[in-house]
Amino acid sequence: MAENKSYYNPEDLKKFGKVTEFQEEMGKKFFDYYGSVFKEGALTAREKALIALAVSHTVQCPYCIDAYSSDCLEKGADEEQMMEAVHVAVAIRGGASLVHGTQMMNKVKDLTM
């Protein structure tokens, strides 16, 4: 059986909490903040999980995609909602690229007029 080699090892996600090993103070502050962010507030925990799933796709973090796919399901999101969240991320990311087309158009017009 071929060994599954990848730059991203899904097993590393389980080690995330141990990143404090090399810098405990900042790591602890990060995880305290992280925990506060994902508590119920004006947004539900499910809504926050869907946002996190969309952002995970935008930043293309495989660990985050794995984590928030599971988290969304655990918090009651369904497949359609999750895919809709991914499409929101795609639309924003694609739109961000496309809006820079105006910069190219401005430059082309400056050079050709």
Backbone as ProteinMPNN parsed JSONL, in Angstrom:
{"seq_chain_A": "MAENKSYYNPEDLKKFGKVTEFQEEMGKKFFDYYGSVFKEGALTAREKALIALAVSHTVQCPYCIDAYSSDCLEKGADEEQMMEAVHVAVAIRGGASLVHGTQMMNKVKDLTM", "coords_chain_A": {"N_chain_A": [[0.835, -1.171, 0.0], [0.595, 2.173, -0.922], [2.187, 4.877, 0.651], [0.542, 7.694, 1.904], [1.661, 10.641, 1.098], [1.89, 13.986, 1.829], [2.244, 17.52, 1.852], [0.708, 18.721, 3.753], [-0.218, 17.238, 6.611], [-2.919, 15.56, 7.792], [-2.971, 14.653, 10.411], [-1.525, 16.502, 11.804], [-3.258, 18.496, 12.534], [-4.362, 17.728, 14.928], [-2.358, 18.406, 16.613], [-2.447, 21.068, 16.958], [-3.074, 22.552, 19.289], [-0.731, 22.302, 20.645], [1.054, 24.165, 19.755], [1.762, 26.07, 21.461], [3.932, 25.219, 22.744], [6.484, 26.201, 22.02], [6.245, 28.889, 22.471], [4.716, 29.877, 24.898], [3.228, 32.031, 26.168], [2.231, 33.809, 24.119], [0.9, 31.93, 22.571], [-1.038, 30.998, 24.361], [-2.523, 33.353, 24.717], [-3.484, 33.648, 22.115], [-5.15, 31.346, 21.881], [-6.991, 31.834, 23.909], [-8.236, 34.129, 22.922], [-9.187, 33.078, 20.478], [-11.004, 31.154, 21.413], [-12.879, 32.842, 22.624], [-13.836, 34.273, 20.416], [-15.328, 32.352, 19.045], [-17.465, 31.789, 20.691], [-21.003, 31.802, 21.416], [-22.716, 34.684, 20.403], [-23.691, 37.732, 19.068], [-23.888, 36.45, 16.724], [-24.759, 33.083, 15.941], [-23.236, 30.001, 17.056], [-23.261, 28.192, 14.973], [-23.52, 29.864, 12.729], [-21.087, 31.212, 12.922], [-19.358, 29.08, 12.516], [-19.944, 28.489, 9.843], [-19.06, 30.846, 8.625], [-16.353, 30.627, 9.268], [-15.76, 28.33, 7.813], [-16.078, 29.287, 5.195], [-14.091, 31.284, 5.133], [-11.894, 29.664, 5.538], [-11.693, 28.402, 3.094], [-11.107, 30.583, 1.533], [-8.585, 31.363, 2.456], [-7.354, 29.069, 1.902], [-6.714, 26.892, 3.647], [-6.041, 23.707, 4.455], [-6.196, 22.378, 6.906], [-7.975, 23.951, 8.319], [-10.238, 23.745, 6.697], [-10.866, 21.021, 7.011], [-11.342, 21.025, 9.787], [-13.457, 22.909, 10.104], [-15.404, 21.896, 8.43], [-16.189, 19.629, 9.786], [-16.971, 20.891, 12.184], [-19.092, 22.529, 11.316], [-21.013, 20.58, 10.597], [-21.378, 19.372, 13.105], [-22.562, 21.463, 14.438], [-24.985, 21.673, 13.285], [-25.295, 22.606, 10.657], [-26.173, 22.095, 7.233], [-25.291, 20.251, 4.221], [-25.932, 21.799, 1.959], [-26.0, 24.418, 2.989], [-23.349, 24.641, 3.766], [-21.993, 24.437, 1.309], [-23.025, 26.686, 0.09], [-21.883, 28.665, 1.669], [-19.217, 28.292, 0.936], [-19.395, 29.087, -1.72], [-19.951, 31.796, -1.351], [-17.477, 32.624, -0.399], [-15.931, 32.087, -2.679], [-17.096, 33.869, -4.513], [-16.478, 36.351, -3.352], [-13.687, 36.236, -3.323], [-13.142, 35.908, -6.066], [-14.367, 38.222, -7.026], [-12.748, 40.121, -5.822], [-10.408, 39.787, -7.234], [-11.301, 40.441, -9.799], [-12.174, 43.107, -9.529], [-9.785, 44.43, -9.437], [-9.253, 44.574, -12.047], [-10.047, 47.027, -12.913], [-7.939, 48.617, -12.237], [-5.996, 47.715, -14.018], [-7.27, 48.484, -16.38], [-7.268, 51.28, -16.071], [-4.489, 51.721, -16.182], [-3.866, 50.791, -18.758], [-5.378, 52.583, -20.278], [-4.072, 54.974, -19.572], [-1.591, 54.499, -20.757], [-2.196, 54.245, -23.444], [-3.6, 56.446, -24.325]], "CA_chain_A": [[0.0, 0.0, 0.0], [1.388, 3.386, -1.032], [2.047, 5.827, 1.752], [-0.051, 8.966, 1.489], [2.552, 11.735, 1.467], [1.378, 15.293, 1.491], [2.854, 18.557, 2.654], [-0.202, 18.875, 4.878], [-0.56, 15.97, 7.239], [-4.125, 15.772, 8.596], [-2.685, 14.349, 11.821], [-0.974, 17.698, 12.446], [-4.348, 19.296, 13.094], [-4.518, 17.316, 16.334], [-1.249, 18.999, 17.38], [-2.591, 22.523, 16.923], [-3.02, 23.087, 20.645], [0.634, 22.209, 21.183], [1.928, 25.207, 19.215], [2.199, 26.908, 22.583], [5.141, 24.599, 23.293], [7.673, 27.022, 21.778], [5.993, 30.27, 22.906], [3.506, 29.643, 25.666], [2.452, 33.223, 26.469], [1.472, 34.269, 22.942], [0.006, 30.856, 22.178], [-2.186, 31.014, 25.279], [-3.344, 34.521, 24.385], [-4.193, 33.35, 20.864], [-6.234, 30.381, 22.101], [-8.037, 32.501, 24.697], [-8.961, 34.978, 21.965], [-9.859, 32.176, 19.536], [-12.157, 30.588, 22.112], [-13.874, 33.906, 22.805], [-14.425, 34.595, 19.111], [-16.279, 31.334, 18.593], [-18.606, 31.637, 21.61], [-22.257, 32.405, 20.964], [-22.799, 36.121, 20.611], [-24.69, 38.243, 18.141], [-24.006, 35.351, 15.751], [-24.799, 31.756, 16.554], [-22.035, 29.198, 16.846], [-23.387, 27.604, 13.634], [-23.188, 30.918, 11.759], [-19.64, 31.441, 12.989], [-18.699, 27.933, 11.881], [-20.093, 28.658, 8.392], [-18.125, 31.91, 8.225], [-15.005, 30.053, 9.36], [-15.595, 27.419, 6.674], [-15.877, 30.112, 3.996], [-12.766, 31.904, 5.232], [-10.926, 28.579, 5.362], [-11.522, 28.213, 1.657], [-10.462, 31.776, 0.986], [-7.159, 31.314, 2.793], [-6.933, 27.743, 1.419], [-6.093, 26.149, 4.751], [-6.645, 22.378, 4.52], [-6.516, 22.03, 8.293], [-9.191, 24.693, 8.68], [-11.356, 23.168, 5.945], [-11.229, 19.781, 7.719], [-11.887, 21.333, 11.115], [-14.745, 23.589, 10.06], [-16.407, 21.005, 7.825], [-16.707, 18.836, 10.92], [-17.637, 21.786, 13.136], [-20.387, 22.932, 10.744], [-21.941, 19.449, 10.732], [-21.678, 19.201, 14.54], [-23.403, 22.579, 14.906], [-26.286, 21.586, 12.647], [-25.351, 23.079, 9.274], [-26.293, 20.996, 6.283], [-24.363, 20.31, 3.079], [-26.298, 22.914, 1.087], [-25.539, 25.647, 3.64], [-21.886, 24.662, 3.736], [-21.546, 24.747, -0.046], [-23.378, 28.079, -0.153], [-20.835, 29.452, 2.327], [-18.019, 28.205, 0.08], [-19.64, 29.935, -2.892], [-19.776, 33.194, -0.932], [-16.028, 32.847, -0.379], [-15.482, 32.106, -4.073], [-17.563, 35.109, -5.135], [-15.702, 37.472, -2.81], [-12.299, 36.114, -3.798], [-13.143, 36.189, -7.503], [-14.683, 39.634, -7.198], [-11.574, 40.899, -5.426], [-9.484, 39.751, -8.387], [-11.892, 41.135, -10.943], [-12.215, 44.559, -9.301], [-8.466, 44.952, -9.784], [-9.267, 44.809, -13.491], [-10.178, 48.47, -13.153], [-6.579, 49.174, -12.156], [-5.389, 47.397, -15.307], [-7.907, 49.327, -17.398], [-6.728, 52.624, -15.889], [-3.105, 51.737, -16.663], [-3.898, 50.654, -20.221], [-5.865, 53.859, -20.822], [-2.993, 55.954, -19.411], [-0.519, 54.198, -21.7], [-2.622, 54.276, -24.849], [-4.309, 57.688, -24.691]], "C_chain_A": [[0.888, 1.245, 0.0], [1.121, 4.309, 0.146], [1.497, 7.15, 1.209], [0.827, 10.102, 1.993], [1.962, 13.044, 0.966], [2.103, 16.305, 2.362], [2.014, 18.786, 3.91], [-0.578, 17.507, 5.404], [-1.786, 16.198, 8.122], [-3.913, 15.494, 10.086], [-2.126, 15.571, 12.562], [-2.052, 18.574, 13.069], [-4.551, 18.979, 14.575], [-3.45, 17.942, 17.227], [-1.388, 20.513, 17.534], [-2.447, 23.138, 18.311], [-1.623, 23.076, 21.248], [1.573, 23.268, 20.608], [2.392, 26.167, 20.311], [3.524, 26.4, 23.16], [6.376, 25.496, 23.139], [7.49, 28.475, 22.202], [4.661, 30.259, 23.645], [2.639, 30.889, 25.829], [1.6, 33.657, 25.272], [0.487, 33.209, 22.467], [-1.238, 30.831, 23.053], [-3.108, 32.184, 24.969], [-4.139, 34.276, 23.103], [-5.371, 32.425, 21.151], [-7.338, 30.945, 22.991], [-8.91, 33.358, 23.782], [-9.808, 34.117, 21.022], [-11.122, 31.585, 20.168], [-13.266, 31.613, 22.312], [-14.588, 34.222, 21.504], [-15.525, 33.61, 18.741], [-17.4, 31.037, 19.59], [-19.842, 32.268, 20.985], [-22.246, 33.884, 21.298], [-23.935, 36.637, 19.766], [-24.923, 37.23, 17.024], [-24.051, 34.033, 16.509], [-23.477, 31.036, 16.29], [-22.066, 28.556, 15.45], [-23.03, 28.637, 12.567], [-21.684, 31.19, 11.745], [-18.874, 30.295, 12.343], [-18.794, 28.04, 10.362], [-19.169, 29.764, 7.869], [-16.695, 31.358, 8.224], [-14.746, 29.094, 8.199], [-15.331, 28.209, 5.395], [-14.489, 30.741, 3.996], [-11.674, 30.85, 5.027], [-10.653, 28.32, 3.887], [-10.812, 29.405, 1.027], [-8.964, 31.757, 1.261], [-6.544, 29.962, 2.428], [-6.135, 26.979, 2.472], [-6.749, 24.773, 4.859], [-7.001, 21.952, 5.935], [-7.839, 22.679, 8.706], [-10.413, 24.114, 7.965], [-11.815, 21.876, 6.625], [-11.94, 20.114, 9.033], [-13.282, 21.944, 11.015], [-15.802, 22.843, 9.263], [-17.043, 20.167, 8.927], [-17.507, 19.704, 11.871], [-19.009, 22.218, 12.614], [-21.419, 21.814, 10.91], [-22.355, 19.262, 12.196], [-22.627, 20.285, 15.05], [-24.71, 22.67, 14.125], [-26.399, 22.147, 11.242], [-25.508, 21.872, 8.352], [-25.358, 21.235, 5.085], [-24.657, 21.508, 2.178], [-25.824, 24.244, 1.684], [-24.019, 25.766, 3.572], [-21.381, 25.022, 2.343], [-21.892, 26.191, -0.407], [-22.342, 29.006, 0.486], [-19.555, 29.449, 1.489], [-18.204, 29.082, -1.157], [-19.544, 31.419, -2.549], [-18.28, 33.529, -0.927], [-15.481, 32.962, -1.805], [-15.869, 33.423, -4.738], [-16.752, 36.311, -4.65], [-14.273, 37.421, -3.323], [-12.205, 36.441, -5.286], [-13.421, 37.654, -7.777], [-13.501, 40.518, -6.844], [-10.534, 40.903, -6.54], [-10.026, 40.603, -9.512], [-11.908, 42.65, -10.753], [-10.856, 45.198, -9.585], [-8.31, 45.12, -11.29], [-9.414, 46.285, -13.818], [-8.804, 49.141, -13.087], [-5.848, 48.929, -13.476], [-5.969, 48.286, -16.393], [-7.398, 50.761, -17.305], [-5.318, 52.738, -16.451], [-3.058, 51.668, -18.18], [-4.352, 51.968, -20.859], [-4.797, 54.945, -20.701], [-1.911, 55.748, -20.468], [-0.924, 54.39, -23.159], [-3.329, 55.567, -25.253], [-3.363, 58.861, -24.694]], "O_chain_A": [[1.81, 1.365, 0.808], [-0.018, 4.492, 0.574], [1.949, 7.646, 0.177], [0.755, 10.484, 3.161], [1.585, 13.165, -0.2], [2.527, 15.99, 3.474], [2.55, 19.016, 4.994], [-1.196, 16.712, 4.696], [-1.711, 16.946, 9.097], [-4.617, 16.055, 10.925], [-2.234, 15.669, 13.784], [-1.789, 19.308, 14.021], [-4.873, 19.861, 15.37], [-3.61, 18.006, 18.446], [-0.549, 21.16, 18.162], [-1.761, 24.147, 18.474], [-1.36, 23.756, 22.241], [2.761, 23.276, 20.931], [3.301, 26.971, 20.105], [4.157, 27.079, 23.969], [7.221, 25.542, 24.033], [8.466, 29.22, 22.287], [3.617, 30.59, 23.082], [1.424, 30.811, 25.645], [0.391, 33.847, 25.403], [-0.614, 33.526, 22.019], [-2.353, 30.664, 22.559], [-4.33, 32.031, 24.958], [-5.31, 34.643, 23.008], [-6.485, 32.697, 20.703], [-8.501, 30.572, 22.84], [-10.138, 33.324, 23.85], [-10.987, 34.392, 20.799], [-12.175, 31.526, 19.533], [-14.448, 31.294, 22.186], [-15.804, 34.418, 21.488], [-16.548, 34.005, 18.181], [-18.202, 30.132, 19.361], [-19.742, 33.153, 20.135], [-21.804, 34.277, 22.378], [-25.019, 36.054, 19.745], [-26.01, 37.159, 16.45], [-23.456, 33.891, 17.577], [-22.708, 31.423, 15.411], [-21.022, 28.395, 14.818], [-22.321, 28.324, 11.61], [-21.087, 31.375, 10.684], [-17.852, 30.518, 11.695], [-17.834, 27.719, 9.661], [-18.572, 29.629, 6.801], [-15.929, 31.597, 7.291], [-13.639, 29.051, 7.663], [-14.462, 27.843, 4.603], [-13.796, 30.731, 2.979], [-10.647, 31.129, 4.408], [-9.519, 28.053, 3.49], [-10.014, 29.248, 0.102], [-8.166, 32.101, 0.389], [-5.349, 29.744, 2.627], [-5.035, 26.49, 2.216], [-7.892, 24.672, 5.305], [-7.988, 21.247, 6.146], [-8.692, 22.06, 9.341], [-11.49, 24.006, 8.552], [-13.014, 21.658, 6.797], [-12.993, 19.559, 9.346], [-14.187, 21.55, 11.75], [-16.99, 23.132, 9.406], [-18.262, 20.015, 8.993], [-18.588, 19.317, 12.316], [-19.976, 22.269, 13.373], [-22.555, 22.063, 11.312], [-23.526, 19.026, 12.493], [-23.4, 20.055, 15.98], [-25.462, 23.632, 14.281], [-27.493, 22.165, 10.68], [-25.038, 20.775, 8.654], [-24.727, 22.286, 4.969], [-23.733, 22.158, 1.688], [-25.307, 25.098, 0.965], [-23.476, 26.848, 3.349], [-20.451, 25.816, 2.203], [-21.14, 26.848, -1.127], [-21.971, 30.021, -0.103], [-18.893, 30.478, 1.35], [-17.263, 29.747, -1.592], [-19.1, 32.216, -3.376], [-17.874, 34.592, -1.397], [-14.665, 33.837, -2.094], [-15.062, 34.024, -5.446], [-16.383, 37.18, -5.44], [-13.711, 38.445, -3.712], [-11.302, 37.16, -5.715], [-12.798, 38.262, -8.647], [-13.273, 41.545, -7.485], [-9.859, 41.908, -6.762], [-9.297, 41.396, -10.108], [-11.681, 43.397, -11.705], [-10.785, 46.376, -9.935], [-7.35, 45.734, -11.755], [-8.965, 46.745, -14.868], [-8.545, 50.113, -13.796], [-5.168, 49.815, -13.991], [-5.231, 48.79, -17.239], [-7.125, 51.393, -18.326], [-4.983, 53.72, -17.113], [-2.299, 52.4, -18.816], [-3.783, 52.412, -21.856], [-4.629, 55.751, -21.616], [-1.378, 56.716, -21.01], [-0.079, 54.669, -24.009], [-3.627, 55.751, -26.434], [-3.776, 59.986, -24.977]]}, "name": "protein", "num_of_chains": 1, "seq": "MAENKSYYNPEDLKKFGKVTEFQEEMGKKFFDYYGSVFKEGALTAREKALIALAVSHTVQCPYCIDAYSSDCLEKGADEEQMMEAVHVAVAIRGGASLVHGTQMMNKVKDLTM"}
